[in-house]
Amino acid sequence: MLMKAYYNLPGMHKYLKDNIYVGLQFLLIIIFFITPGFDSTFTTLLKYPGLILIIGGSIVVLTSMLQLKSNLTAYPTPKETAFLYTGGLYGVVRHPIYSGVVILFLGLSFVSASFIKLFITLILMILFHFKSEYEEVQLSQKFDEYKQYKTRTGKFFPN
């Protein structure tokens, strides 16, 4: 069921729930980047695994964004002109951008040795769970074949 609260403000999505999810997502990202890290010997131990996660997560995010092309939107409700893309990384997982962001932020948390950043990453994962649940309802309503696609692919990680 689509959220019936409409907005006509510039830069805002017409559905309230879309604006709430995207607003919370960007707020968590901002808090993540303004939160200081630590400099200790613990940081050295986590530096290389963290760098691997940063590189891997970045590759997943950028590849996923490029594969979506004109379908790309920060909002969970698909664009009017959207089509269901099931190739590339989307042939393996339904939400690779969310997966990549979590992997990237996990790596950044390791490199900065920040438990606060790790906690923010956990909250972001929980937000992505709820955002993707809402998004999948919208996608199922727009695309009949989405229910079958959902059975073939993992949500955030391959089946």
C-alpha positions as CSV (number, residue, x, y, z in Angstrom):
1,M,0.0,0.0,0.0
2,L,1.5,3.3,-1.0
3,M,1.8,6.0,1.6
4,K,-0.9,8.6,0.9
5,A,0.8,11.7,2.3
6,Y,1.8,13.8,-0.6
7,Y,4.2,16.7,-0.8
8,N,4.8,19.3,-3.4
9,L,7.9,20.8,-2.0
10,P,11.0,21.1,-4.2
11,G,13.5,18.3,-3.6
12,M,11.1,16.2,-1.6
13,H,9.5,13.0,-2.6
14,K,5.7,13.0,-2.8
15,Y,5.4,10.2,-0.2
16,L,6.2,11.0,3.5
17,K,7.6,7.5,4.3
18,D,10.2,7.9,1.4
19,N,11.4,11.2,2.9
20,I,11.6,9.8,6.4
21,Y,13.8,6.8,5.3
22,V,16.1,8.9,3.1
23,G,16.3,11.6,5.7
24,L,17.3,9.1,8.4
25,Q,19.8,7.5,6.1
26,F,21.6,10.8,5.3
27,L,21.4,11.8,9.0
28,L,23.2,8.6,10.0
29,I,25.8,9.1,7.3
30,I,26.5,12.6,8.4
31,I,26.8,11.5,12.1
32,F,29.1,8.7,11.0
33,F,31.5,11.1,9.3
34,I,31.6,13.7,12.0
35,T,32.2,11.2,14.8
36,P,35.9,11.1,15.6
37,G,37.9,7.9,15.4
38,F,40.8,6.7,17.7
39,D,44.5,6.5,17.1
40,S,45.9,3.5,18.9
41,T,47.7,0.2,18.3
42,F,44.3,-1.3,18.0
43,T,43.8,0.8,14.8
44,T,46.9,-0.8,13.3
45,L,45.5,-4.3,13.7
46,L,42.3,-3.3,12.0
47,K,43.8,-1.1,9.3
48,Y,44.3,-3.7,6.5
49,P,41.1,-5.7,7.0
50,G,39.3,-2.3,7.1
51,L,41.0,-1.1,3.9
52,I,39.9,-4.4,2.1
53,L,36.3,-3.8,3.3
54,I,36.4,-0.1,2.1
55,I,37.7,-1.1,-1.3
56,G,35.2,-4.0,-1.6
57,G,32.2,-2.0,-0.4
58,S,33.1,0.9,-2.7
59,I,33.3,-1.4,-5.7
60,V,29.9,-2.9,-4.9
61,V,28.3,0.5,-4.4
62,L,29.7,2.1,-7.5
63,T,29.0,-1.0,-9.7
64,S,25.5,-1.3,-8.5
65,M,24.8,2.4,-9.1
66,L,26.1,2.3,-12.6
67,Q,24.1,-0.9,-13.3
68,L,20.8,0.8,-12.3
69,K,21.4,3.8,-14.7
70,S,18.2,5.8,-15.0
71,N,16.5,3.7,-12.3
72,L,18.8,5.0,-9.6
73,T,17.0,6.9,-6.8
74,A,17.7,7.4,-3.1
75,Y,14.0,6.9,-2.5
76,P,12.5,3.5,-1.9
77,T,9.5,4.1,-4.2
78,P,10.6,3.3,-7.8
79,K,10.5,6.1,-10.4
80,E,7.5,6.2,-12.7
81,T,9.7,5.3,-15.7
82,A,11.6,2.5,-13.8
83,F,12.0,-1.0,-15.1
84,L,12.9,-4.0,-13.1
85,Y,16.7,-4.6,-13.5
86,T,17.8,-8.1,-12.6
87,G,21.2,-8.3,-14.2
88,G,24.7,-7.8,-12.9
89,L,24.9,-7.7,-9.1
90,Y,21.1,-7.4,-9.0
91,G,21.1,-11.0,-10.4
92,V,22.6,-12.1,-7.1
93,V,21.2,-9.8,-4.5
94,R,18.2,-7.4,-4.5
95,H,19.9,-4.5,-2.6
96,P,23.6,-4.5,-3.5
97,I,23.9,-0.7,-2.8
98,Y,22.8,-1.2,0.8
99,S,25.1,-4.2,1.2
100,G,28.0,-2.2,-0.3
101,V,27.4,0.8,2.0
102,V,27.3,-1.5,5.1
103,I,30.6,-3.2,4.0
104,L,32.2,0.2,3.3
105,F,31.1,1.7,6.6
106,L,32.2,-1.5,8.5
107,G,35.7,-1.0,6.9
108,L,35.7,2.7,7.8
109,S,34.7,1.7,11.4
110,F,37.7,-0.7,11.5
111,V,40.2,1.8,10.1
112,S,39.1,4.4,12.6
113,A,38.8,1.8,15.4
114,S,35.6,3.5,16.5
115,F,33.0,1.6,18.4
116,I,30.6,4.5,17.9
117,K,31.0,4.3,14.1
118,L,30.5,0.5,14.4
119,F,27.3,1.2,16.3
120,I,26.1,3.7,13.7
121,T,26.8,1.1,11.0
122,L,24.6,-1.3,12.9
123,I,21.8,1.2,13.1
124,L,22.2,1.9,9.4
125,M,21.9,-1.9,8.7
126,I,18.6,-1.9,10.7
127,L,17.4,1.1,8.8
128,F,18.3,-0.6,5.5
129,H,16.3,-3.6,6.6
130,F,13.1,-1.6,7.2
131,K,13.7,0.7,4.1
132,S,14.2,-2.4,1.9
133,E,11.0,-4.0,3.3
134,Y,9.0,-0.9,2.4
135,E,10.8,-0.7,-1.0
136,E,10.0,-4.3,-1.8
137,V,6.3,-3.7,-1.2
138,Q,6.5,-0.8,-3.7
139,L,8.4,-2.9,-6.2
140,S,6.0,-5.8,-5.9
141,Q,3.1,-3.5,-6.6
142,K,4.8,-2.0,-9.7
143,F,6.4,-5.2,-11.2
144,D,4.4,-8.5,-11.3
145,E,7.7,-10.4,-11.8
146,Y,9.2,-9.0,-8.6
147,K,7.8,-11.8,-6.4
148,Q,9.6,-14.4,-8.5
149,Y,12.8,-12.4,-8.6
150,K,12.6,-12.2,-4.8
151,T,12.6,-16.0,-4.6
152,R,15.8,-16.3,-6.8
153,T,18.0,-13.7,-5.0
154,G,19.2,-12.9,-1.5
155,K,18.1,-9.6,0.1
156,F,21.6,-8.2,1.0
157,F,23.8,-11.2,0.4
158,P,23.7,-14.1,-2.1
159,N,21.4,-17.1,-1.2
